[in-house]
Amino acid sequence: MADEVTAVPADRRPEAGPIAVLPQAEQQFVDAVEAAGGTVEPLSDRTRGVVWLSNKDAASFPAVLEAHPAIGWVQLPFAGVDAFADILASESRPGLVWTSAKGAYAQPVAEHALVLSLALLRVLPTRLRARSWATEPEGRSLYGLDVVIVGAGGIALELMRLLEPFGARVTIVRRSDAPVPGASRTVSSAELREVLPSADLVVVAAALTGGTRKLFGAPEFAAMKQTAYLVNIARGGLVDTDALLAALRSGEIAGAGLDVTDPEPLPDGHPLWEEPAVIITPHQADTPEMTAPLLAERIRLNVQAFLDDGRFVGVVDTEAGY
């Protein structure tokens, strides 16, 4: 599971000490540190842990680590750490623990994936644009459909739970084919194209890494049914935008629900905006209002781990990139 607790061996555990929360934190994050017994101080030679709250200024972070080599734990703000990929690779060293919010935001993001899925199946892009009463019966029910979820992290697991009342048959695609509890079947990413032809709905919920960039391209869309829908609530770079446009225009797939795009933000006038069977939301499956209390709880748990038993939540695999 993406939000599982990972016990860091004692010889690799960071030395406890003051924690810097950067950039300037909202009070709830300071409260989370203090609730776990931590002390929040400005960045200094005493700093042993950092809670980094910005995903837009990753480039400035290596200088922080270089200037303060005693830092042993870093908490990153989002589930996806692709913005920090180069830093994770270059700054990885024994004794430095990286944690992210992976798994923490599963509920709101899975909920958004369900919303997009239902809206597509019920032809809401067409209905919302309509200015006269339609006479053609359109729309499908989610009950009993075949759903492929790419990824096996917290979002995928929560989405499976939300799909249970619909009796959907869920196939999980992940790095390995080790069974995922609750899924009808689990296959490795090498078998992705083999499971796409039977899918009515494909939900992309994987991490963006060097190996998953443009995971969905022309061959994958060609393998899907013409009545199938794609939903992406992970990262825009997982989908080849030009291939997606071509598949939509040729009728290779029925439509798409996108909370993330490549490029992002999607520029005004981009042809995706004009596609009638596409729903685009501006990367707001999890808004700050939804995620702030969830991130605060993740910070509290990891400060507790930092000060006590090393049982960190959401430890980042620096080699895998998530």
Secondary structure, DSSP 8 states (H G I E B T S, - for coil): -TT-EEE--GGGS-----EEEES---HHHHHHHHHTT--B--SSTT--EEEE--SS-GGGHHHHHHH-TT--EEE-SSS--GGGHHHHHHH--TT-EEE--TTTTHHHHHHHHHHHHHHHHTTHHHHHH--S---S------TT-EEEEE--SHHHHHHHHHHGGGT-EEEEEESS----TT-SEEEEGGGHHHHGGG-SEEEE-----TTTTT-B-HHHHHHS-TT-EEEE-S-GGGB-HHHHHHHHHHTSSSEEEESS-SSSS--TT-GGGG-TTEEE--S-SS-HHHHHHHHHHHHHHHHHHHHTT-EEESB--TTTT-
